[in-house]
Amino acid sequence: MAGSSTPRTAALAAAATAVALLLGPVPAATADPGAPLPTPYLLPLPANAGPLSTAYSLNNAGDVLGECYLDIPGRFAPRALRWNTGNLGLTTLEPLPGETGTRPGAMNEAGTAVGVSFASLTDNHPVRWALDGTPTALELPAGARGGGASGINNAGVAIGSSYDAVFRPVPVKWRADGTRVALPLLDGDDTGSTTAVNDAGFVIGWSERRLSGEPRTRTVVWSPSGTVTELPPPPGIDVVGARRITNSGVILGSGRREGGTELDRLVVWAADGTVRDIGEGRPSSITDTGTVVGVAFGAARPLQAAYWRPDGTRTLLDGPAGWQTTANAINSAGTAVGTATSSDWYHGTALLWKRDGTAVTLPPSSLSPYASASVINESGVIVGHATLPDAQSLPRAMVWKP
């Protein structure tokens, strides 16, 4: 691996220097000389991988789920990967026998991952991967053309969807032993899918009517026993979508104001089912105690990172002057991570926000002066991407370790 990647890395580092001289230095956020900055590391790739790689999730054991694209001429060959940030180890998540590619869906605290194995873009199957990367097929409903798994909780319950001959999705759940469980739709609906599952086994998603009557889409929650219940929007909101569910049962979503065109309201359903519109913005993540991070609109910048307390109180987060900022994740200690982006949207810098809202610039990798931060765990390990400083601005998965 080192022999194939070193020349490319050196060339990209040189390109990064040239681009930095042309564009100027990445602006600094608030300095914090009293606290040591975490150390950046590029995550390793298979020997035959191309330069692009993406990290999607991080657990508290330091496992990272992501993907790369294998350099196989004439073949579309994405490959799901699991890294361990402790030793920067790499496990390739293999396809089912006879198939050629894999895509990641989600991972739990034990490192068990689920996703998709496929022979072609239209011939794919949901899978669960063991810790050594061996795949096990998850059963599809009779007559399904294909499907995939998109979530898994710490009890091993997986969720996803299957689809029919016209690619209409249907929600599916799999127990820890692999048994498939059908998730019903609301009366009169004919399609739907899942979004997330918590450790108690509650699943969120949507149910939709397309084929008969007036088309409609409704946000729903399925109980552990499979009962489906509509999640109503708050007053003044006519469209909602559920994004996250905490282990305490709080659900985070986005809403659209009546007569509006954008999902620009933060919507929270409490565990007892009551719903509130807590303000304008775009949510990214929510803690188990109900603190939301994301983006606020109409502040000093067009987009400014912010967090919302459970009572709806908003705090705007600091960032480099003149740059737009996005908060992507927060841990239970109140440390958030995200990105500041220049006006061209391609070049940015990774940020960490302390509990008081002040920002610290995370050091870039050796590959590029540009980076973004997307996830932080309870130990303060951060996962994100270096952005290659060329015309394509491809991401390369990386980690910051305290």
Disulfide bonds with the S-S distance in Angstrom:
none
